[in-house]
Amino acid sequence: MNSGAGFFIPQRYTIKISQEGYEEKIVTVRCTINGWYLGNVIFGGLIGLLIVDPATGAMYRLSTDIVSVSLEPKATSERTLQIIDINDLPQEYRKHLIAL
């Protein structure tokens, strides 16, 4: 994965997570400044600081290695009404019936 989107521009990734029966989630992962980029002041000089790392994207790193989300079950607005004969109702359910 590239961490740079262009000269001095960090990359941004959009992750779409979905599973049947669950609400879809979209997560954005950004790249942040790599701490070693400032090491160019000591080790790489101005070429690494102003040209090489910004051009290659090495001045950035992903802000996270792991993306973790919880998917919520889809809410169903579909409601059904089922009419059954009392003789088809199991005995354990009959004791909860209330006479009208």
Order of alpha helices (4+ residues) and beta strands (2+ residues): beta-beta-beta-beta-alpha-beta-alpha
